[in-house]
Amino acid sequence: MSAPEVQVKICGLQPDDDLSFTEHPRVSYVGFVFVEASKRFVHPSSAIRATARLAADTKAVGVFANATIDEMASTVALAGLDVAQLHGEESPEVCRALRQRGVKVWKAIQVPSEGLSLDAVRQDVHRYAACTDAILLDAKPPIGASVTGGHGQSFDWAVLEQIAHDIAGHPWFVAGGIRPDNVDSLLSLCQPTGIDVSSGVERGGRKNSALIESLLTSVQHALTASSETITCGEVDRVFPISCTGGEDR
Ligand SMILES: O=C(O)c1ccccc1NCC(=O)[C@H](O)[C@H](O)COP(=O)(O)O
């Protein structure tokens, strides 16, 4: 049997990065960070050098934090983006207004790694599912951090089963501290629409082809393992676990 679908987004690319990894069928999205305070910041007029080289079935996501609707819409047009990922304190109204400008919108929701109030996260999921094309659950940034994402830190993935149940039918991504050596733990707990990875596939501050390859191999193994059990030499189908992602794949 075939393994379940989980899409991969590799985030934080630079304009002249090697994009050969996007030929892998599981890599559906690449991300460019348009937050000036980020070490991964890319100018919109430079990002077009990469988006122009993407295969038609690889979508470009622009990451923003508290930018104006006009800034985001003009960056989407200038850089050739398919999706705006809002990683700040953007309200549901901002998400709606941007979608009315014809832009697909993902909203990042911060999940604390300690002192977790799951109710607050679930309320945010509920609020933003109604006005976005996807939800992205990311780790809350460390205290004092100057940017809201890309810290290589994960949250307690045990909370995902409940959240996935709430969000059923709406596309959702998991981000934060995902690496080749821990992605199997995540995917054994649940199967979101996709995963979003940045620090875990970097070496020396740049995306690393070998680490990306290793991540993709680990994803494939984890999904195959979660959909099959081998008993006395026979392959038995097991039902997918409850927290499957949205249908928009
Ligand atoms: O990556 C950044 O530098 C960044 C800066 C400001 C806002 C968001 C940012 N990244 C958002 C992402 O989509 C990251 O891929 C996500 O936070 C996961 O990052 P990591 O934990 O490093 O895998």
The ligand as an SDF file (V2000), in Angstrom:
LIG
                    3D

 23 23  0  0  0  0  0  0  0  0999 V2000
   12.7430   31.6760    9.9180 O   0  0  0  0  0  0  0  0  0  0  0  0
   12.7700   32.8220   10.3360 C   0  0  0  0  0  0  0  0  0  0  0  0
   13.8420   33.4430   10.4770 O   0  0  0  0  0  0  0  0  0  0  0  0
   11.4960   33.5300   10.6980 C   0  0  0  0  0  0  0  0  0  0  0  0
   11.5610   34.8260   11.1680 C   0  0  0  0  0  0  0  0  0  0  0  0
   10.4150   35.5120   11.5200 C   0  0  0  0  0  0  0  0  0  0  0  0
    9.1840   34.9080   11.4140 C   0  0  0  0  0  0  0  0  0  0  0  0
    9.0990   33.5940   10.9620 C   0  0  0  0  0  0  0  0  0  0  0  0
   10.2410   32.8960   10.5960 C   0  0  0  0  0  0  0  0  0  0  0  0
   10.1670   31.5850   10.1660 N   0  0  0  0  0  0  0  0  0  0  0  0
    8.9070   30.9380    9.9930 C   0  0  0  0  0  0  0  0  0  0  0  0
    8.9130   29.5440    9.5170 C   0  0  0  0  0  0  0  0  0  0  0  0
    8.0490   29.2000    8.7120 O   0  0  0  0  0  0  0  0  0  0  0  0
    9.8430   28.5040   10.0550 C   0  0  0  0  0  0  0  0  0  0  0  0
   10.0000   27.5250    9.0810 O   0  0  0  0  0  0  0  0  0  0  0  0
    9.2040   27.8680   11.2970 C   0  0  0  0  0  0  0  0  0  0  0  0
    9.1580   28.8260   12.3090 O   0  0  0  0  0  0  0  0  0  0  0  0
   10.0220   26.6570   11.7930 C   0  0  0  0  0  0  0  0  0  0  0  0
   11.3460   27.0090   12.0140 O   0  0  0  0  0  0  0  0  0  0  0  0
   12.4030   25.9500   12.6120 P   0  0  0  0  0  0  0  0  0  0  0  0
   12.0210   25.6850   14.0230 O   0  0  0  0  0  0  0  0  0  0  0  0
   13.7010   26.6450   12.4840 O   0  0  0  0  0  0  0  0  0  0  0  0
   12.3280   24.7100   11.7670 O   0  0  0  0  0  0  0  0  0  0  0  0
  1  2  2  0
  2  3  1  0
  2  4  1  0
  4  5  1  0
  4  9  2  0
  5  6  2  0
  6  7  1  0
  7  8  2  0
  8  9  1  0
  9 10  1  0
 10 11  1  0
 11 12  1  0
 12 13  2  0
 12 14  1  0
 14 15  1  0
 14 16  1  0
 16 17  1  0
 16 18  1  0
 18 19  1  0
 19 20  1  0
 20 21  2  0
 20 22  1  0
 20 23  1  0
M  END
$$$$
